Structure formats: C-alpha cells, structure tokens
Amino acid sequence: MVMTVADQAPSETTHGGPAIELVDVIRVYQEADVETIALRGIHLSVSAGEFVAVMGRSGSGKSTLLQLLAGSDRPTAGRVVVDGIDLSRASEDQRATLRGSHVGIIFQSQNLVPFLNLAENIVLAAKLAGRPVSNSAAVEILARVGLADRAGHRPSQLSGGEQQRGALAAILATRPAIILADEITGELDSASATVLLDLLAEIHAGNPMTIILATHDREVAQRADRVVELKDGRIVDGQVAA
C-alpha cells in the first residue's frame, strides 16, 4: 500500500520494498503553444541502499527525474513513490517536509550559504532538517570529508572541490535516507572529482543510504552499483556497473 506523508514520518525508513519507484512517469512542459516532453513513460525501481547512476546527455531528462524524486516537481502522468510516499499525490507542504528531513540534494553549483563559514553551514542545515548538531559535531562531520581545518572558512575562500565536499558534509548532517546528486563533478577538475567520488563511495559503503547520481560522464557513472541510461526522456539501458 502506498502511504502519504501523514501516514509515515519522513525520517522513518520503509523496509522490504524499493526505496524509489517510478511507474509510467511522463513529464511535459508547456510554454505558450510549445510543448516539451522531458520524460516519456519512465519505469524505474531502486532498492534501499542502492547506488544508481542516471547517465545521459544534456536534455536527456536527468535533472527532471531528480526534481521529481526530490518532490520539487510533479509528473504530468504516472506515479513517483519515494520510500513508500507517493510524491505525485502529496501536498506542497508534505513534499517540502520530505525534502527537508529525508532527501539530501547536491547540485552542480555548490549549495552553501555564502555569508556563513563551513561549520555554520553544517549547523544550519541540520537545524533546518530538525536534527540539530553542535558546532563541535559540525567540525566532526567536516572531518569525514577532509575539511576539519576549513571549518572557519566561508565558501568563497574554498576551492570548487572543497565547496562540493562542504555541501556533501551539510547533507550528511541532515542524516537523509536518500541522496540525490546532480552533475556534482561537472565543474571540477579530474583530481577534485576523484576525491569527491571516492568520498561518496566511502560514505555509501558505510551507511545504508540510497544514492542517485545524475551525470553525463560514463567514467563517473561507472562508480555506481548500477547505471541507468536516459536518451530523449526514455530509459535505453540499465545494467550493473562493472
């Protein structure tokens, strides 16, 4: 049975079924008399704790798919179920609650508040998710991503790779069941991208969280347990990564 947010608190994890399920999902954008079909009948099931890469070129539907999973957009047709909660039926407030306390989102551009230092960003993220942490705990979280010595630095004082690791630390502070990562290595050099991906893999190995990584880069995608390839809004391949 599919539950609503009222039936199940977002912080709880539903066991025994898929963490994510999309059933015949279609997303159409309409602007004036121009219609754009971003997703065309997507069927996708992701097990709890699975690390899945969604790969495709720009315009393939990757970002639209992640927006639906985050509850920041609704499908035109079909069902989007995240941890037993039907986001295609949930209210705006219910979807915002789910996003804030259950799903962590990392974008290509860093997600940090520019006028706060890293430790303050961690404390704020945890507070907004209803899972407050102390400043010392924030520094410990930053240590997990190799940034304990940057706790007092603002985002503008950090490299692009450090900013992305700081954004990952902020997500970890909220203790999400699901992490959605959208082209997080797109603006990084190869060395910084490798460090970030190594961290993500290490975190996944030590925590029972589900990770969906959207990327256009096949080498990045191969870091996941499974690769799902999108083309023109359709899944054209889905295999276990080597």
Secondary structure in CASP SS format (residue, H / E / C, confidence):
PFRMAT SS
TARGET T0000
AUTHOR 0000-0000-0000
METHOD secondary structure of the structure
MODEL  1
M C 1.00
V C 1.00
M E 1.00
T C 1.00
V C 1.00
A C 1.00
D C 1.00
Q C 1.00
A C 1.00
P C 1.00
S C 1.00
E C 1.00
T C 1.00
T C 1.00
H C 1.00
G C 1.00
G C 1.00
P E 1.00
A E 1.00
I E 1.00
E E 1.00
L E 1.00
V E 1.00
D E 1.00
V E 1.00
I E 1.00
R E 1.00
V E 1.00
Y E 1.00
Q E 1.00
E E 1.00
A C 1.00
D C 1.00
V E 1.00
E E 1.00
T E 1.00
I E 1.00
A E 1.00
L E 1.00
R E 1.00
G E 1.00
I E 1.00
H E 1.00
L E 1.00
S E 1.00
V E 1.00
S E 1.00
A C 1.00
G C 1.00
E C 1.00
F E 1.00
V E 1.00
A E 1.00
V E 1.00
M E 1.00
G C 1.00
R C 1.00
S C 1.00
G C 1.00
S C 1.00
G C 1.00
K H 1.00
S H 1.00
T H 1.00
L H 1.00
L H 1.00
Q H 1.00
L H 1.00
L H 1.00
A H 1.00
G C 1.00
S C 1.00
D C 1.00
R C 1.00
P C 1.00
T C 1.00
A E 1.00
G E 1.00
R E 1.00
V E 1.00
V E 1.00
V E 1.00
D C 1.00
G C 1.00
I E 1.00
D E 1.00
L C 1.00
S C 1.00
R C 1.00
A C 1.00
S C 1.00
E H 1.00
D H 1.00
Q H 1.00
R H 1.00
A H 1.00
T H 1.00
L H 1.00
R H 1.00
G H 1.00
S H 1.00
H C 1.00
V E 1.00
G E 1.00
I E 1.00
I E 1.00
F C 1.00
Q C 1.00
S C 1.00
Q C 1.00
N C 1.00
L C 1.00
V C 1.00
P C 1.00
F C 1.00
L C 1.00
N C 1.00
L H 1.00
A H 1.00
E H 1.00
N H 1.00
I H 1.00
V H 1.00
L H 1.00
A H 1.00
A H 1.00
K H 1.00
L H 1.00
A C 1.00
G C 1.00
R C 1.00
P C 1.00
V C 1.00
S C 1.00
N H 1.00
S H 1.00
A H 1.00
A H 1.00
V H 1.00
E H 1.00
I H 1.00
L H 1.00
A H 1.00
R H 1.00
V C 1.00
G C 1.00
L C 1.00
A H 1.00
D H 1.00
R H 1.00
A C 1.00
G C 1.00
H C 1.00
R C 1.00
P H 1.00
S H 1.00
Q H 1.00
L C 1.00
S C 1.00
G H 1.00
G H 1.00
E H 1.00
Q H 1.00
Q H 1.00
R H 1.00
G H 1.00
A H 1.00
L H 1.00
A H 1.00
A H 1.00
I H 1.00
L H 1.00
A H 1.00
T C 1.00
R C 1.00
P C 1.00
A C 1.00
I E 1.00
I E 1.00
L E 1.00
A E 1.00
D E 1.00
E C 1.00
I C 1.00
T C 1.00
G C 1.00
E C 1.00
L C 1.00
D C 1.00
S H 1.00
A H 1.00
S H 1.00
A H 1.00
T H 1.00
V H 1.00
L H 1.00
L H 1.00
D H 1.00
L H 1.00
L H 1.00
A H 1.00
E H 1.00
I H 1.00
H H 1.00
A H 1.00
G H 1.00
N C 1.00
P C 1.00
M C 1.00
T E 1.00
I E 1.00
I E 1.00
L E 1.00
A E 1.00
T E 1.00
H C 1.00
D C 1.00
R H 1.00
E H 1.00
V H 1.00
A H 1.00
Q C 1.00
R C 1.00
A C 1.00
D C 1.00
R E 1.00
V E 1.00
V E 1.00
E E 1.00
L E 1.00
K E 1.00
D C 1.00
G C 1.00
R E 1.00
I E 1.00
V E 1.00
D E 1.00
G E 1.00
Q E 1.00
V E 1.00
A C 1.00
A C 1.00
END
